[in-house]
Amino acid sequence: MNYSKYFSADVPSFLRSPVREIFRKVDLSAICSFAGGYPAACTFPLADIPGLTERVLSKYGTKALQYGATQGVLELRELIASRYGVPVSQVQITTSSQQGIDVCARVFLDPGDVVLASNPIYLGALQSFKAYRAEVVDLNDFMAGEGVVSQTASASLRPESPCHFDRPEGVEKSPAIKFIYVIPDFNNPTGKTLTLAEREELVALARELDCLIVEDSPYRELRYSGEAVTSIRELAPERTLQLGSFSKIFAPGFRLGWIIGPEELLEQIYVCKQCLDLCPPVLDQYLAAEFLGSGLLDANLEKSVAEYRRRRDLMVSLLEKYMPSGVSWTYPEGGLFLWLTLPPAVDTVALYDKALAAGVAYVAGSFFYTDGSHRNTMRLNFSFVAEAKMEPGIKLLASLVREADFGAGR
């Protein structure tokens, strides 16, 4: 039976995640995986969970097992509001920060509308934007005044009316630049952090274009060196939606995140979420509230930061030890990822199956580019792989890179 006729017009825009495809097909325990963005299991507060659960059920009883408010339980919203210095009315709980990205796309984007984002871009965000048939335009090209939106949208990147482009075929209204998407702290995939000057320049651009900013901040509290930089939300609270996550600072299995932003914008997100999930998981929210309010989160975060700092430094030392000349990498001040640039002759997409068969996984960097370019790059995660596997894994990957480079004629 041919089922294609039943699918919506959005389905051809859905992008598969190569990371999720790896996890679907491969037993992670059987290989050395630098591919996913998994946190280290040793950072999960496993010993605290039974006590937290007992306290939550004792304090809230069946309320913790019932449906809850779409905005999230008040106790958790109040704690997040206090932590980040905002009114509780500016906090919306989400079922993961990935849902935060998707709901922003769902609420603000029409087909053909434009999102400005720096290449390379977080793959999960790219999936959401493409699913709603938005145009994703490289922010750096835009600011340099280069390039075009697409073959169907022939306007230049800085038209006379900066928020609008010529209408693409099949789009009834003129598409607009709706928001700038950015991970300013320890970017996924590159690990880079925007300076204060770069953040101020981005805010100035958003005000010039009169568009919003979606500041994705799942890693902000995972800083291992350097000084914290003022958030974009603090620089432009009137037009910024800041996304946060418990996945990297508590445990991803709880599937909890939050959005901080102007009340008028959150109101529409609140209405949208009613048809998505009715409410975030209530028991999980109370557990997160107890974890945060008791001080356990900050104590656990301190240990997690020390653990990840050690793993980051270990991976960098191993890259220095084993990688051939011509390979460079970022040294992130926090987060979970390193970004490698290899000699131009090395195609990390073509190399991938061979690497996986040999027992090591990574994510080819071209998947994070809207045009599939930069095939000589890769993203490595340093938080998930067991430390005992890290050295043999990097050593194996380096040998594959060296072989591919020389095999291409170098």
C-alpha positions in Angstrom: 0.0 0.0 0.0 1.3 3.5 -0.9 1.0 5.6 2.2 2.7 8.7 0.8 -0.6 10.4 -0.2 -1.6 10.5 3.5 1.4 12.6 4.6 1.2 16.3 5.2 3.1 18.9 3.1 5.5 19.3 6.0 6.8 15.8 5.9 9.3 16.2 3.1 10.9 19.0 5.2 11.6 16.6 8.1 15.4 16.0 8.6 16.7 12.8 10.1 19.2 13.2 12.9 22.4 11.2 12.0 23.1 11.1 15.8 19.7 9.4 16.5 20.3 7.0 13.6 23.5 5.9 15.3 21.8 5.2 18.5 19.0 3.4 16.7 21.4 0.9 15.0 24.4 0.6 17.4 24.9 -0.7 20.9 26.7 2.3 22.4 28.3 0.0 25.1 30.0 -1.9 22.3 31.8 1.0 20.7 33.7 4.2 21.6 31.1 6.8 20.9 32.1 10.5 20.7 28.8 11.1 18.8 26.0 12.1 21.1 25.5 14.9 23.5 24.9 12.5 26.4 26.0 13.7 29.9 28.1 11.4 32.0 26.0 9.0 34.0 28.2 9.5 37.0 26.9 13.1 37.3 23.3 11.9 37.8 22.3 12.3 41.5 21.2 8.6 41.7 21.7 8.4 45.5 19.4 11.4 46.0 16.5 10.3 43.9 14.8 8.0 46.5 14.9 10.6 49.2 13.7 13.3 46.8 10.8 11.1 45.7 9.8 10.3 49.2 9.9 14.0 50.2 7.9 15.0 47.1 5.2 12.4 47.7 5.0 13.2 51.4 4.7 16.9 50.7 2.4 16.9 47.6 0.7 13.5 47.7 -1.5 12.7 44.7 -1.0 16.3 43.5 2.4 15.2 42.2 0.7 12.4 40.2 -2.2 14.6 38.7 -2.3 16.8 35.7 -0.8 20.2 36.3 -0.7 23.7 34.9 0.4 24.2 31.3 2.9 26.9 32.5 4.4 24.4 34.9 4.1 23.9 38.6 4.3 27.1 40.5 7.0 25.9 42.9 9.5 25.1 40.1 8.7 28.3 38.2 9.3 30.4 41.4 12.7 28.7 42.0 13.8 29.3 38.4 12.5 32.9 38.5 14.5 33.5 41.7 17.6 31.9 40.3 17.7 34.1 37.2 16.2 37.3 38.7 13.0 37.5 36.7 9.3 37.6 37.6 7.6 34.2 37.8 5.2 35.4 35.1 8.2 35.3 32.7 8.9 31.6 33.2 7.4 28.8 31.2 8.3 25.1 31.9 8.8 22.9 28.8 9.0 19.2 28.2 12.8 19.5 27.4 14.6 22.5 26.0 14.2 20.8 22.6 10.5 21.4 22.9 11.4 25.0 23.7 13.1 25.3 20.3 10.2 23.5 18.5 7.5 25.6 20.2 9.3 28.8 19.2 9.4 27.6 15.6 5.8 26.6 15.7 4.5 29.8 17.2 6.6 32.3 15.2 7.4 30.8 11.8 5.4 30.6 8.7 6.6 28.7 5.6 9.3 30.7 3.9 10.0 32.9 7.0 13.7 33.4 7.8 15.7 32.4 10.8 19.2 33.8 11.1 21.7 31.4 12.7 25.4 30.9 12.6 26.8 28.0 10.6 27.4 25.4 11.9 24.0 25.2 13.7 22.7 22.8 16.3 21.1 19.9 14.4 18.0 19.7 16.6 17.2 23.4 15.9 17.8 22.9 12.2 15.4 20.0 12.2 12.7 22.1 13.9 13.1 25.1 11.6 13.1 23.0 8.5 10.0 21.1 9.7 8.1 24.3 9.7 9.5 25.1 6.2 11.5 28.1 7.3 14.6 29.5 5.5 17.7 29.2 7.7 20.2 31.9 6.6 23.8 32.0 7.8 24.1 34.9 10.3 27.7 35.6 9.4 26.9 35.9 5.7 24.0 38.1 6.5 26.0 40.5 8.7 28.7 40.6 5.9 26.0 41.4 3.4 26.7 38.3 1.3 24.6 35.6 -0.3 20.9 35.1 -1.0 18.1 33.5 1.0 17.4 30.8 -1.5 16.9 30.2 -5.2 13.2 30.9 -4.8 13.7 34.0 -2.6 15.8 36.2 -4.8 16.0 39.2 -2.6 19.4 40.3 -1.2 20.2 39.7 2.4 19.8 43.4 3.3 16.8 44.7 1.3 15.4 48.2 1.8 12.8 46.8 4.3 15.2 44.7 6.4 12.6 42.4 7.9 11.1 41.2 4.6 12.1 39.3 1.5 10.5 38.8 -1.9 7.8 36.1 -1.8 9.0 32.6 -2.5 6.8 30.5 -4.9 3.8 29.0 -3.0 4.0 31.4 0.0 1.1 33.8 0.2 2.6 36.5 2.3 6.0 38.1 2.2 8.3 36.1 4.6 10.0 37.9 7.4 13.1 37.5 9.5 11.3 36.3 12.6 14.2 35.6 15.0 17.9 35.1 15.4 18.8 31.7 16.9 22.0 31.4 18.8 23.8 29.2 21.4 26.1 31.9 22.9 27.7 29.8 25.6 29.8 26.7 24.6 28.0 26.3 21.2 26.8 23.0 20.0 28.6 21.9 17.8 31.7 24.0 18.0 32.1 24.6 21.7 32.8 28.3 21.1 31.5 31.2 23.3 30.4 34.6 22.0 32.2 37.6 23.5 30.3 40.4 25.1 31.0 42.6 22.1 29.7 39.9 19.8 26.5 39.6 21.9 26.1 43.4 21.8 26.5 43.4 18.1 23.9 40.6 17.7 21.4 42.6 19.9 22.0 45.7 17.9 21.2 43.7 14.7 18.0 42.3 16.2 16.9 45.8 17.2 17.7 47.1 13.7 15.7 44.3 12.1 13.0 44.4 14.8 13.2 40.6 15.2 13.3 38.3 18.2 16.3 36.4 19.6 16.1 32.8 20.7 19.0 32.3 23.1 19.5 28.6 23.6 21.4 28.1 26.8 21.5 24.4 27.8 25.2 24.5 28.7 25.6 27.9 30.4 26.1 26.6 33.9 28.7 24.1 32.7 31.7 26.5 32.7 35.1 25.0 33.4 37.4 27.9 32.8 37.2 31.6 32.0 34.7 34.2 33.2 30.9 34.2 32.6 29.7 36.5 29.9 26.5 38.5 30.3 23.6 36.7 28.7 21.8 38.0 25.7 18.5 38.0 27.7 20.1 40.4 30.1 21.2 42.7 27.2 17.8 42.6 25.5 15.1 41.2 27.7 12.3 42.8 25.7 13.0 40.6 22.6 14.8 37.5 23.9 13.4 34.1 24.7 16.1 32.2 26.7 15.9 28.5 26.7 17.2 26.4 29.7 17.4 22.7 30.4 17.7 20.3 33.4 19.1 17.7 31.1 22.7 18.6 31.6 22.5 19.8 35.2 20.1 17.2 36.7 19.3 14.3 34.3 18.0 14.1 30.7 15.5 11.4 31.6 13.3 13.9 33.4 12.8 15.8 30.0 12.5 19.2 31.6 13.4 22.6 30.4 12.2 26.2 30.6 11.7 29.4 28.7 12.3 32.9 30.1 10.9 35.7 28.1 8.3 38.6 27.7 4.9 37.7 29.1 3.2 38.5 25.8 5.3 36.0 23.9 5.0 33.3 26.6 1.2 33.7 26.5 1.1 32.4 22.9 3.6 29.6 23.8 1.3 28.7 26.7 -1.6 28.3 24.3 0.4 26.3 21.8 1.6 23.9 24.5 -1.9 23.1 25.5 -2.3 21.2 22.3 1.2 19.6 22.5 1.3 18.0 25.9 -1.3 19.7 28.1 1.4 20.1 30.8 5.0 19.1 31.5 5.5 16.0 33.6 4.3 17.0 37.1 6.2 14.5 39.2 9.4 15.3 37.4 8.8 19.0 38.0 8.3 18.5 41.7 11.5 16.4 41.9 13.4 19.1 40.1 12.0 21.8 42.4 13.0 19.8 45.5 16.5 19.1 43.9 16.9 22.8 43.1 15.4 24.3 46.3 17.3 22.0 48.7 20.7 23.1 47.3 21.4 19.6 45.9 21.5 20.9 42.3 24.3 23.4 43.0 26.3 20.8 45.0 25.9 18.3 42.2 26.7 20.9 39.6 30.0 21.6 41.3 31.0 18.0 41.1 29.8 17.8 37.5 31.9 20.8 36.4 35.0 19.2 38.0 34.3 15.9 36.2 33.8 17.5 32.8 36.8 19.8 33.1 38.9 16.7 33.6 37.4 14.9 30.6 37.8 18.0 28.4 41.4 18.3 29.3 42.0 14.6 28.9 40.5 14.6 25.3 42.6 17.7 24.4 45.8 16.0 25.6 45.0 12.9 23.6 44.3 14.9 20.5 47.6 16.6 21.0 49.3 13.2 21.4 47.7 11.3 18.5 46.3 13.5 15.9 48.4 14.1 12.8 49.6 17.5 11.7 47.0 19.5 9.9 44.3 18.8 12.4 43.0 21.6 14.7 40.3 21.7 17.3 38.5 24.1 19.6 39.3 24.4 23.3 35.9 25.2 24.9 35.5 27.0 28.2 32.5 24.7 29.0 29.8 22.6 27.5 30.3 19.1 26.1 31.9 19.3 22.7 35.1 19.8 20.7 35.1 20.8 17.0 37.8 19.3 14.8 38.9 20.7 11.4 40.8 18.1 9.4 42.9 18.5 6.2 40.7 19.3 3.2 41.3 15.9 1.7 39.6 14.1 4.6 35.8 13.6 4.0 34.3 12.8 7.4 31.0 11.7 5.8 32.8 9.2 3.6 35.0 8.0 6.5 32.1 7.5 8.9 31.1 3.9 8.1 34.7 2.7 8.2 35.1 4.4 11.6 31.9 2.8 13.0 33.0 -0.6 11.7 36.3 -0.1 13.5 34.5 0.7 16.7 34.5 4.5 17.0 31.7 7.0 16.3 31.6 10.8 15.8 29.3 13.2 14.0 30.4 14.6 10.6 30.5 18.3 10.8 28.7 18.8 7.5 25.4 17.7 9.1 25.4 21.0 11.1 25.7 23.1 8.0 22.6 24.2 6.1 24.3 23.5 2.8 26.1 20.3 3.8 29.5 21.9 3.3 32.7 21.6 5.5 32.9 17.8 5.0 36.4 17.9 6.6 35.0 18.7 10.1 33.6 16.6 12.9 32.1 17.1 16.4 33.4 15.1 19.3 31.7 14.7 22.6 33.9 14.3 25.7 31.3 13.9 28.4 29.8 10.5 27.7 32.5 8.0 26.8 34.1 6.1 29.6 37.6 7.5 30.4 39.1 4.1 29.9 37.8 4.1 26.3 38.8 7.6 25.5 42.5 7.0 24.7 42.0 3.9 22.5 39.1 5.7 20.8 41.1 8.9 20.0 44.1 6.8 19.0 41.9 4.8 16.6 40.2 7.9 15.2 43.6 9.6 14.6 44.9 6.5 12.7 41.7 6.6 10.5 42.2 10.3 9.8 45.9 9.8 9.0 45.0 6.9 6.6 42.3 8.9 4.9 44.5 11.9 4.5 47.4 9.9 2.9 44.9 7.8 1.0 43.6 10.9 -0.7 47.1 11.5 -2.2 48.8 13.6 0.5 
